[in-house]
Amino acid sequence: MQHSRPPASHQRALDWLNFFLADVRDGLGPYLAIYLLAVHHWQPASIGLVMSLAGIAALLAQTPAGALIDRTPAKRAVVVIAAVLVTGSCLLLPLLSSFGAVALTQTVSALAGSVFAPAIAAISLGITGPKAFTARVGRNETFNHAGNACSAMLAGGLAYLFGPVVVFYLMAVMTVASVLATARVPAAAIDHQLARGLVHGPGAVDQPAGFKLLLHNRTLLLFAVCCALFHLANAAMLPLVSQKLSQIDLNLATPLTSACIVAAQLVMVPMALLVGAKAEHWGRKPFLLAGFLILPLRGALYVVSDNPFWLVGVQLLDGIGAGIFGALFPIVVKDLTEGTGRFNVSLGALTAVFGLGAALSPGIAGLVVQAAGYDAAFLTLAAIAGAAFMLVLLALPETHPRTSPSSLPSPAGT
């Protein structure tokens, strides 16, 4: 099977799948809090607990989800079932009001949503093969960010006209569209051996390597630490900016925050395209350094001024850092696991690690705000981001397979 240049129809199907799935894969996200507060008049503590339970469930499910995608040949079916479960769980919300029922639906949604990232990565790798994977990931992220921006604008406009419940029906429309896009991806086009990180050719093995091989891969473990620090520094920045905007001008806080999210997603589109086009030629590390350097700069720039438009302008830098990181993440994991057959489980495990960093970030930032104020919190996050940048600069090697030897021993030797 040739994988150097997949047919244009396969590429377009993956494009539309990433575009429509962007609204589905994260569930309701921040709209859940708005809905529960505005419609059911829940207390903030109850809303936070529901979202925390869903977040913990998603963290715990990441690695098993990756293992499932590694093993199953029914990857398209997994995507469809997960999309239906996420949307079904959200469509039930208008019929439910008790804490237990809402918590259950959002936990199911989080568990189902954990399969999307490894499934999309696996289908893409299985269709393109490792040589064309970098360019494909760039396209995936481009259409994902474009879909997020489009759905956010639609959600904001429709919710203003018809109320917050309309967000559920928008997600249902996107789910139907993503199911149709999945059906356009031919099952026969997916090489399931390539999709899990095994390779064809002389000396290739047909069985996946043992998990000990991954645990002994120091570069993979170091990359996991870098990812965790990146999200530990990054996740709390937008919530802190939103809180500062609320203190400065409550009427401007929500529209400016929404505009910031949409604009950042639009900035991520060219960043993802750039990574997809140039990471094969320039290598991975220059992009990683650029993405990691943006983060401490953002944290430091927030303390320069309290002007709302300055804060929003600085937040737009998130589109550069997160856009680069999002596109490079599966590419680096592919580099470090190629030939092991453990690509998707490694992707899931590292997603869980940086998800833990993201989960801890708001709590740490909140404690610093309470003790020393917002400027101290931004500078603390900037210091964490600076440590992550130095780790990438000094310790993380280039992972491009043509420019550095693999850090993995041969799977045949396990």
N, C-alpha and C positions, 0 to 999 in steps of 0.2 A: 504494500500500500504506500503511495506517495503522499508525503505530508509537507513538502517544501512550499507548495502553493495551493491551498485548499480552494475549491471552486467558489466563485463569487456568491452563489446562492447560499452556501453554507456560512460564509462570512456575514451576509446580510441577515440570515436567521439569528446568528449569535448577536449581531448588533441590536436587533429589535428585542431579543430576549433580555439583554442587559438594560435596555431603555425602559421597558414596561415593568420589569421585575424590581427596578429601583424603588418604586413606591411600596412594593409588597414585602421586600426582604427585611425591612426594619420594623414591620408592624406599624402601629399608630405613632410610636415615638413620642414626641412632645405633645401631640394632639390628644393623647390619652389624658394627660393631666388637665388640659383645657376642658375636655368633655366632662370629666368627672367633677370638676369644680363648678362649671357653668350649669350643667344639666342636673346632676345628682347632688350638688352642694356638699360634696365630701370635704372633710378636713384635710389640710395639707399633709399631716402625718400619715393618714390612711392612704392617700395617693402615693406618697413616697414609699410606703411599705409594699404596696402592690408592685410598683415599678422595681423595687429592690428584689423582690421574690422572682420576678420575671428575669431580671438581670443575672441573678445567681443561677437560675435554671439554664439560661443560655450559656453561661461560663462552663457549667458542668457538662453540657451537651456537646461542646465544640470538638473535643478529641474523639468521642464515640461517633459523632457525625462524620468526621474525616475517615475513620476506620470503615464505616458503612459504605461511603462513596468509593473507597479503595477496593472493596470486595464486590460490590454489586455491579452487574452489567445493565441494570435497569435505572441508569442515572436520570434519564429523561422523566421516567415515571416518578422518581423520588422528588424531582423539582415540582411536578404537577401536584402531587399529593401534598407536599409542604405548602405550596401556594394556596391551595384550597383550605387547608387547616388554618393557616394564618388568617385568611380573609373570613372564613366561617367563624372563627373565634371572635373577630372584631364585629361582625354583623350581629352576633348575639348580644352585644353590649346594650343596645337600646331596650332589650327585653329583660335585662338583669339590673339589680341595684344592690344586692347583698355583697359584703366584702368577700366572702368565700367564693361565690360564683364568679365575680369579676377576677379575683386572683387566679382562679383555675383557668379561665379562658386565656388570660394573658400569659400564664405559664405554658399552656399548650402552644400558644402562638410563638413564644420564645424558643421552645424546644424544636418546633418545626422550622423556624427561621434559621436555626444553626446549620442546616444542611446547604443553604444556598451558596455560600462562598466556596466551600470545597467542591460542590457539584458543578458550578460554573467553571471553576478553574480546571477540573478534571475533564469536562466535556471539551473545553478549549484545547487543552493539551492533547487529548485523544484525537482531535480533528487535525490540529496543525502540526503536531510533533514538536520536539524541543527546540529545533532551529527557528521555527516561525512563532514560537510561543511569546517571545518578548513583544513583537509587533501586535499580536492578538490581544495580549493583556492591555496594551495601550488603548486599543479600540474598545475593549470591554469597559475600562474605566471611563473613557470618554463618553460612551453612551450611558453608562450608569450615572455619571454626574449630570449629564444633560437631562436624563429622566428625572432625577431628583429635583433639579431646578424647575422643570416643567410642572411636575406634580405639586411642588411647594407653591408655585404661583397659582395653579388651578385651585388648590386647597384653600389658599388664602382668599381668593376672590369668591369662590363658591360658598365658603363658610360665612363670609361677610353678607352675602345675599340671602342664604338659606339656613344659616345656623351651623353649629359644629358637627351635627349628625351627618351632614353631607359628605364628610371626609370618609365615612365608612363605604358609601356607595361609589365614591371615586376609586377607592381601593378595589372594590369588586370589579369595576370596569377594567382596571389595570390587570387584575388577575386573569380575567377572561382573555385579554390581549396577550399576556405572557404565556398562557396555556397554548394559544394558537401559534405563538412564536416557537415554543418548544416543539410542537408537532412538526414544524417546518425543518427542524434539525434531523436529518436522516439517521436512524439508529445505526445503520451499516457504516456510516462515516466515522463513528467513534471507535478508535483502536483502544480497547480497555487495558491492554498491557502498557501502552504509552501513557494512558490516562492516569495510571497509578505510579508512574515514574520508572517503570522498567523500560529497557531499550531493546531494539532488534540489532542483529549483526553478530560478527565474530566475537566469541567470548561472552556473549550475553547470557543471562540466566533467566529462567521462566518463573522462579519463585521469589517472593519478597524476602528481603533481609530481615534478620531478627531485630527486635526493638533495641537491644543492647548497642547495636551499631549506631543508632541515632543518639543514644545517651553518651557515647564516646566521641561524638562529633563536636569538638570544642568550638568550631566556628558557628555551628548551628545553635549551640547553647549561648554563645556570646551574642549572636544576633537576637535571640529571644530576650536577653537582658536589655539590649539596646531598645527593642520594641516596647518592652514594659516601661522603661524610663521615658521614652517618647510620649506614650499615652498618659503616664502619670503626670507629666508636665502639661500636656495638651488638653486633656478632657475638661479641666475646670476653667479654662480661660474664657470660653464663650459664656458660660453661666455667670462668671464674675463680671464680665463686660455688661451683661444684661442687668445685673443687680446695680451696677454703677449708673447705667442709663436710667433705671427706675428711680434712683435717688435724685438724679439731675432733673429729669422731666418724665413724669409717669406717663403722660399722654404720648410721648415720642418713643418710649421704650419698646413696645411691642412692634410697631411698624419698622423701626430701625433695626431691631434684632432680626425680623423676618427678611428685610432687605439684605442684611448682612449674610444670612444663610444662603439666600439665592445667589447673591453676587459671588460668594466664596465658591459655590458649586460651579459657577460659570468660569471662574479662574482655574479651577481644577481641570477643566476640559483641555485647554492647550497644554497644561503640564503633563497630563496623561498622554496626549499625542506626542509630546516631545520625548518622553521616556520610551514610548513604543517605537519611535523612529530612530533614536540615537543610542539607546542603552547597549545595543549589540556592537556599536562602533566605538563608543567612548568608554564602555565598561559600566559597572553598577556603582562603584564607590564614589565617583564624582557627583552623581545624582544623590546618593545617600548623604554625602557631606552637605550638599546644598539644602536638602530637605531638613536635615537635623540642625543646620545653622540658623535657619529662619526662626525656629522656635524660641531660643533664648533672646533673639532680637525682638520678637513680638513682646515677650514678657517685660523686657526693659523699656520698650517704647510706650507701653501702656501707662507708665508712671510719669511721662513727660507732660501730659495735659489731661484735664477732665472734660475737654470739649467733646460733646457727643459725636460730632463728625470725625474728629481725630480718632476716637476710640473705634468707630466703625471702620475707618480707613485702615487702621493697624490690623484689625481683625481680618481684613481681606487678605493679609499675608498668609492666613491659614490655608487659603486656596492653593498657594504655592507649596507649602510644606506638606500638607495632607495629600495634595494631588500627586506629588512625587512619591511620597511614602506608600500611598494606596496602590499605585501602579507597580512599584518595585517589589513590594512585599511578596507576592506569589512568585515573582521571577527569581528572587534570591533563594527562596525555599526550594524552588525547582532546581536551581544550580547545585544546592547543597545536598539534595536527596536523589539526584539523577542516578538511575541504575539500581536503586534500593527497593523500589516498589512500595515505598512508604510516603509518597508525596502528599497525599491528601490527609493522612493522619497527622503528619508533621505540620501541615498547614493549620489543621484544627487545633493542635496542641499549642502552637505559637499564637494563634488567635485567642485562645483561652488565657495565655500569659499576658498579652497586652490588654486583653479585656479586664483582667484583674487590676492592672495599672490604672486603666480608665475608671474602674469602679472606686478605687481608693482616692483618686485625685480630688473630687469635690469635697470629700470629708477632710482631707489634709488642708486644702485651701480654706475651707470654712473655719477650721480651728485657728489658722493664722490670721484670717480676717478679724475674727472675734478678739484675738489677743493683741494684734498690732495694726490692723487696718488693711485696706485694699492694696496699697502700694507694696507693703511687706509681702502680701500673698503673691502678687505678680512677680516680685523679685525672687521669692522662694521657688516658684515654678520655673522662672528663668534659670536659676541655679541648677535645678534638676535637669533641665534641658541642656544646659552647658556641659554637665557631666556626661550626658548621653552623647553629645557631639564629640567630646574628647575621647570617649571610648571608641566611637566609630573611626575617628581620625588616627588614633594610635594603635588600636588593637585589632580592629576588624579588617581582614584582608579582602582584596578584590575577589569576588566569587565567580566572575565570568569564566566558563570552562576553558576558553581559549587562551586566557591570560594568567590563570593560576591553576596549579594542580588541585585535583579534588581533595578535600579534607577527609573524605570517607575512604576507609579501606574497601577492598573489593568484596561485594556481596558473596562471591563464590567462596570466600575464605571463612564464612560464618557457618 
